[in-house]
């Protein structure tokens, strides 16, 4: 058992809480999310919520799936919003549980606006987003001194399921030395082509992190030029995060899960860059 | 009390855990971080860790401050790393507690590399970063359908304390319709000047969120042209996050904390944009 911090809000009947479930490891659930799971009457969860997280719902809660599975289309967004509103009007405590954080590529804003429009009271419980927590489990920091002061998050799936339109890739590769691309695996060749076409060097360090933070997590480090072949050879499956940029190199010194499993960490993971830069 | 998920790792003597404390509200602490606080012998925390979070450390834990306060310089980074190593060698359970997430503008990578170099075993426990969780408490989503497929995080303080060098601001404003700038208040006029100089319109919606998620949280919505005056008039104090871009407008419909306090939410917060765009 863990002590509950004082002042956690009571989950009242007729309310909807939009809750981030984090990337998958239940250790990355927030205290507020765990508290919500312990009180909810109805948990409406999407495809990226792990079984280990769902197992923390209180015994009497109804678990209702609202994602896509096996390539089949799931409920449409307006249907999900209607379901949330209907259940709240029946005086249920409705927990809308989304992978990662509800306001990061999660369409949580749409659902919350629908609730506001229907006069349903709601709260938002932020979560650890996979682009941060998932990469940390792979030993990849988003920022590091001497490497970068900015990082850009993008989604590999736009509203229609394709690589999003309207992204200025030439600006993206110059804006941040570190890019984190969500849902990157399905369109990986196209994403790599756009980054390469925008001028990013083929030698840029890249990592693919599949099933981040779960026991099935797989990490492949490659370069922009080799990552498509590396991901295919490894048979990686979605969901996966793509990390692109110099901080990926730090994994050689920061792969703490690997170290726990017995692999040695390098003490100077950026040394190779220094050596290359001086031509030695 | 809250149930602990099965399989949480035991905090062993001689280990250092680098833990994100989240933005301040203890409800945003992860279960893994709470579990760590309950086991640690020594908690070395920085300036952005809230008192409410520190209060969750086990009774016998030593709390040691390692940040800056009142403009005075705090311990230097190598001193902090040395302290972590020294305490771990004395077989303490050492919890290095950092505001937000340790790998997002937190210098956690440096500390972890120092630990690896000294052969000290370590874990990383990611946290909710203020740029996501803090903005969610202000009712500002990072992404929303119809507004953006990318978001860029920047820090307003570089290694030397000034606005970071080497940022291509013209690329930044074209790469993402949403920018989140950490530690933005001290250099706010300069940041605004750079964004304006890079071509961002003066009418761009902007929010300053100070003391995000804490009871003292203050939010001011303005435009790029008016935010310096608005922040000064409100007497906002650090730490503060700056959000720049169209999703800021959604706060009018998503300010759930405001709604709980009795303020009405707009049901069509982007409607104003549509009206303006058509000149009506």
Interface residues (C-beta under 8 A of the other chain):
Chain A: X1 X2 X3 X4 X5 X7 X8 X22 X25 X26 X27 X28 X29 X30 X31 X32 X34 X35 X38 X52 X55 X56 X101 X102 X103 X104 X105 X106 X107 X108 X109 X110 X112 X113 X116 X117 X121 X122 X123 X124 X125 X126 X127 X128 X129 X132 X133 X135 X136 X137 X139 X140 X141 X142 X143 X144 X145 X146 X149 X150 X151 X152 X153 X154 X155 X158 X159 X164 X166 X167 X168 X170 X171 X172 X174 X175 X176 X247 X250 X253 X254 X256 X259 X260 X265 X266 X267 X269
Chain B: X1 X2 X3 X4 X5 X7 X8 X22 X25 X26 X27 X28 X29 X30 X31 X32 X34 X35 X38 X52 X55 X56 X101 X102 X103 X104 X105 X106 X107 X108 X109 X110 X112 X113 X116 X117 X121 X122 X123 X124 X125 X126 X127 X128 X129 X132 X133 X135 X136 X137 X139 X140 X141 X142 X143 X144 X145 X146 X149 X150 X151 X152 X153 X154 X155 X158 X159 X164 X166 X167 X168 X170 X171 X172 X174 X175 X176 X247 X250 X253 X254 X256 X259 X260 X265 X266 X267 X269
